[in-house]
Each structure stands twice: as C-alpha cells, then as structure tokens.
Amino acid sequence: MNEPDLVAWLRSRAGKHRDIVLGIGDDCAIMRPRAGEDLLFTTDPLIEGVHFKADLPAAAIGERALARSLSDIAAMGGEPRFCLVSLAVGCDRDERWVKTFFQGLIKLAKRTQTVLAGGDLSHDERTHADVMVCGAVPRGKALRRDGARLGDALYVSGRLGKGWQRPIQPRLALGKILRGRATSCIDLSDGLSLDLRRLCLASEVAAEVEHVPTAKDSSLERALHGGEDYELLFTIPAGKRAPPGTTRIGTMVRGVAGSVRYQGSPLEPRGYDHFREPVE
C-alpha cells in the first residue's frame, strides 16, 4: 500500500465546500466560517471488537464511522461542514479494504454535504478510526441538554433497541426542525436510561417515562439500556406540537435532578458502558 498514492486518491474523491479553503494535502485544513454562526465540533472513535465486528463489510464500517459523529451534530440542530478522519488499519487489511472503507464514508459524506478535509493514515494490530466532524448552527440556536423545564413533554425520534450492526441514520433534518422548538436534545448512543439521566442532570430536573417504542424483535430491556440507537431524545414545551413521526414517551417532572422513573418505578441508568458487558 502506497500512502502518497492513497492520499491522492482520497483528494480526488473528497468533495468541495465553499467554507473549505484548503483540504486534503497540507499540514492542516483551512475553513473560513460564515458570519452569524456558531461552530460545532465532535469526535467519536470506532474500534474493531468494541464498536464493530471484524467481518462487517469495509464500506459499512466507513459509513458507520462518520454516522456516529454526524448524530452528535444532529443532536445540536447543526449542519455538518467537514470531517477529519484518522484511520489505523489492521495488519490483515489491504489497499482494497482501505479504499472500500473510504468509499462507504464518502458516500454518506456527500449525502450529508460533509467534506472530507483531511486526517491521518496509520496501521495497528486491529482497525480503528476516529472521525472529527465540524458543523455549524445559527448563532445562539444550538440545541443543548440543559434547557428542559418542568412539564415539558419527552419525545424520541424512532424505535429503540435496534441491532448494533445495522446502518445508522443521523437525524440531521429533524435536528434542524427542532431548532427553536425543542427545549433540550441529546442523541441516544449509550441507551435511553443513561442518556436520559444525562439530560435530566444537565437540566436539573427529573423524568417520568410512560412508554418506550421498541424495535421489532427487540426487548424492553434492550430498548431501555442497550445503546447504539442513535435516535434523538428531546423535550417540547407542554401543549406544543412535536414533528411528525416522533413519539412521546414521558414528561419532565419535579424530583431529584437526574432521577428517572419508568411507569412509576425508579429506572436505573444501566446504559452502555465500555467496562461492562452490553445488554442483549
């Protein structure tokens, strides 16, 4: 595998954006932000044996690597601008695998108008990728975790408990719709029970969950605690209409900040933890 040739191949397929002054090929990418916007930055690692199985197709791994970070941009109501990708390739991967990985990533990048602006290439005993995404939102309009209020209705964007290996669909369009409508928002990457607790702690409120829309062939246990759903969890003021296709699951209530109840009983925050076995 020849790194200069691979970099040249990536440069020819990375895409362009009016905000990117300089992309792949120099020591740094150069971005020129627009007036009246706040920039959003996020990063997410994807590690073989932790976040994906070794036999997952290379294109699916590349797509997933970018989608995880795009989900964070969606949760803030942002629009992606560019990404930086650091990829360490396992010893058993060849040039064809690397190109297929990037083809999967770039396909999603073009669909979401995210320019591949740079990164780094290396090798390791097993494959892992770290994708940083820069997004933007109108100044002062970013969705945050700390805005939920007592009486707000609690919603999710889709069914929970889906399989870990299925494609991620970042809810970018919904995130934009929620700007100015939702009082708080978070993406569900570590499980409803854990991520809802995080939202409640940030907003200094408690939550009462009455209903959980569960994916086909899943279980309530996995829907509550499993993680890797990448749906949006958000709050809307009482009496306000939520976007079509979303599901109300509860209400923000008085109580100890961070506490969550499910159908009247305390819900323990047992979401995904890297140091604990995943919930089946």
JOGI-V965249 format. One record per residue. RES is the residue in one letter. SS is DSSP state (hx for helix, st for strand, lp for the rest). PHI is phi in whole degrees, -180 to 180 (* if undefined). OMEGA is omega in radians with two decimals (* if undefined). Layout:
# JOGI-V965249
[[RES:SS:PHI:OMEGA] [RES:SS:PHI:OMEGA]]
This chain:
# JOGI-V965249
[[M:lp:*:-3.12] [N:lp:-103:-3.05] [E:hx:-65:3.12] [P:hx:-58:3.12] [D:hx:-66:3.13] [L:hx:-66:3.10] [V:hx:-63:3.10] [A:hx:-63:3.10] [W:hx:-63:3.12] [L:hx:-65:-3.12] [R:hx:-60:-3.10] [S:lp:-73:-3.07] [R:lp:-119:-2.97] [A:lp:-73:-3.12] [G:lp:90:-3.11] [K:lp:-134:3.09] [H:lp:-147:-3.05] [R:lp:-63:-3.14] [D:lp:-83:-3.09] [I:st:-94:-3.13] [V:st:-78:-3.13] [L:st:-144:-3.10] [G:lp:-112:-3.06] [I:lp:-62:3.01] [G:lp:125:3.11] [D:lp:-119:-3.12] [D:lp:-69:3.12] [C:lp:-140:2.93] [A:lp:-83:3.09] [I:st:-120:3.09] [M:st:-120:3.09] [R:lp:-113:-3.08] [P:lp:-68:3.12] [R:lp:-86:3.08] [A:lp:-68:3.03] [G:lp:78:3.11] [E:st:-132:2.98] [D:st:-101:3.11] [L:st:-94:3.12] [L:st:-116:3.12] [F:st:-130:3.10] [T:st:-148:3.08] [T:st:-146:-3.10] [D:st:-150:3.09] [P:st:-83:3.06] [L:st:-133:-2.96] [I:st:-120:3.11] [E:st:-60:-3.13] [G:lp:87:3.10] [V:lp:-115:-3.10] [H:lp:-106:3.09] [F:st:-155:3.10] [K:lp:-84:-3.05] [A:lp:-61:-3.09] [D:lp:-90:3.07] [L:lp:-66:-3.12] [P:lp:-56:-3.07] [A:hx:-58:-3.14] [A:hx:-63:3.13] [A:hx:-68:3.10] [I:hx:-67:3.12] [G:hx:-61:3.11] [E:hx:-62:-3.11] [R:hx:-65:-3.13] [A:hx:-58:3.13] [L:hx:-78:-3.05] [A:hx:-60:-3.13] [R:hx:-60:3.13] [S:hx:-73:3.09] [L:hx:-62:3.10] [S:hx:-63:3.07] [D:hx:-66:3.10] [I:hx:-63:3.11] [A:hx:-60:-3.10] [A:hx:-66:3.09] [M:lp:-98:-3.13] [G:lp:77:-3.02] [G:lp:-95:3.03] [E:st:-116:-3.12] [P:st:-69:3.09] [R:st:-112:-3.12] [F:st:-151:3.08] [C:st:-134:2.99] [L:st:-119:-3.04] [V:st:-122:2.99] [S:st:-104:-3.08] [L:st:-121:2.98] [A:st:-107:-3.00] [V:st:-98:3.09] [G:st:-64:-3.06] [C:lp:-59:-3.07] [D:lp:-91:-3.13] [R:lp:-100:3.13] [D:lp:-107:-3.10] [E:hx:-60:3.13] [R:hx:-61:3.12] [W:hx:-63:-3.11] [V:hx:-62:-3.14] [K:hx:-64:3.12] [T:hx:-67:3.04] [F:hx:-55:-3.10] [F:hx:-70:3.07] [Q:hx:-62:3.09] [G:hx:-64:3.13] [L:hx:-66:-3.09] [I:hx:-67:3.09] [K:hx:-59:3.08] [L:hx:-69:3.13] [A:hx:-60:3.14] [K:hx:-68:3.13] [R:hx:-65:-3.09] [T:lp:-108:3.13] [Q:lp:57:3.09] [T:lp:-111:-3.11] [V:st:-83:2.98] [L:st:-79:-2.97] [A:st:-104:3.13] [G:st:157:-3.13] [G:st:146:-3.10] [D:st:-156:3.12] [L:st:-125:3.13] [S:st:-154:3.07] [H:st:-138:-3.12] [D:st:-156:3.11] [E:lp:-69:3.06] [R:lp:-137:-3.03] [T:lp:-78:2.98] [H:st:-151:-3.12] [A:st:-132:3.06] [D:st:-126:-3.08] [V:st:-114:3.04] [M:st:-99:3.11] [V:st:-120:2.97] [C:st:-105:3.07] [G:st:-126:3.14] [A:st:-144:3.13] [V:st:-147:3.07] [P:st:-53:-3.02] [R:lp:-52:3.10] [G:lp:80:-3.05] [K:lp:-107:-3.12] [A:lp:-63:3.01] [L:lp:-74:-3.11] [R:lp:-135:3.14] [R:lp:-85:-2.92] [D:lp:-101:-3.07] [G:lp:-109:-3.11] [A:lp:-65:-3.12] [R:lp:-126:3.10] [L:lp:-56:3.12] [G:lp:91:3.09] [D:lp:-62:3.06] [A:st:-84:-3.08] [L:st:-106:-3.07] [Y:st:-129:2.93] [V:st:-125:-3.05] [S:lp:-88:-3.12] [G:lp:-170:-3.13] [R:lp:-74:-3.04] [L:st:-113:3.13] [G:lp:91:-3.12] [K:lp:-72:-3.12] [G:lp:-63:-3.05] [W:lp:-68:-3.02] [Q:lp:-94:-3.11] [R:lp:-76:-3.12] [P:lp:-59:3.09] [I:lp:-91:3.09] [Q:lp:-112:-3.13] [P:lp:-59:-3.05] [R:lp:-86:-3.07] [L:hx:-66:-3.13] [A:hx:-65:3.12] [L:hx:-64:3.12] [G:hx:-57:3.11] [K:hx:-66:3.12] [I:hx:-63:-3.08] [L:hx:-75:3.10] [R:lp:-60:-3.13] [G:lp:82:3.13] [R:lp:-115:3.14] [A:st:-83:3.09] [T:st:-90:3.07] [S:st:-158:-3.13] [C:st:-162:3.07] [I:st:-152:3.06] [D:st:-94:-3.05] [L:lp:-91:3.11] [S:lp:-106:-3.07] [D:lp:-116:3.11] [G:lp:108:-3.10] [L:hx:-57:-3.05] [S:hx:-61:-3.11] [L:hx:-81:-3.11] [D:hx:-70:3.07] [L:hx:-66:3.07] [R:hx:-60:3.12] [R:hx:-61:3.12] [L:hx:-63:-3.14] [C:hx:-65:3.11] [L:hx:-62:-3.13] [A:hx:-64:-3.10] [S:hx:-91:3.13] [E:lp:60:3.08] [V:lp:-137:3.04] [A:st:-116:-3.12] [A:st:-137:3.03] [E:st:-118:3.13] [V:st:-99:-3.09] [E:lp:-107:-3.01] [H:lp:-154:3.09] [V:lp:-127:3.08] [P:lp:-70:-3.01] [T:st:-104:-3.14] [A:lp:-64:3.11] [K:lp:-59:3.11] [D:lp:66:3.06] [S:lp:-105:3.13] [S:lp:-128:3.09] [L:hx:-61:3.13] [E:hx:-58:3.14] [R:hx:-70:3.12] [A:hx:-62:-3.13] [L:hx:-79:-2.91] [H:hx:-126:-2.91] [G:lp:-72:-3.11] [G:lp:84:3.11] [E:lp:66:3.10] [D:lp:-82:-3.13] [Y:lp:55:2.92] [E:lp:-93:3.07] [L:st:-95:3.03] [L:st:-111:-3.02] [F:st:-147:3.13] [T:st:-118:-3.13] [I:st:-128:3.11] [P:lp:-57:3.14] [A:lp:-54:3.11] [G:lp:88:3.11] [K:lp:-90:-3.10] [R:lp:-85:3.08] [A:lp:-87:3.12] [P:lp:-59:3.10] [P:lp:-58:3.10] [G:lp:88:3.09] [T:lp:-97:-3.03] [T:st:-126:3.07] [R:st:-77:-3.12] [I:st:-121:-3.12] [G:st:177:-3.04] [T:st:-144:3.04] [M:st:-85:-2.98] [V:st:-131:3.04] [R:lp:-71:3.12] [G:lp:154:3.10] [V:lp:-63:-3.12] [A:lp:-54:3.13] [G:lp:96:-3.12] [S:lp:-79:-3.12] [V:st:-132:3.07] [R:st:-122:3.08] [Y:st:-119:-3.11] [Q:lp:49:3.03] [G:lp:93:-3.11] [S:st:-112:3.12] [P:st:-58:3.12] [L:lp:-108:-3.12] [E:lp:-73:-3.14] [P:lp:-78:-3.09] [R:lp:-107:3.12] [G:lp:-71:-3.05] [Y:lp:-64:3.13] [D:lp:-132:-3.11] [H:lp:-61:-3.10] [F:lp:-107:3.12] [R:lp:-138:-3.14] [E:lp:-64:3.12] [P:lp:-65:3.10] [V:lp:-78:-3.14] [E:lp:-90:*]]
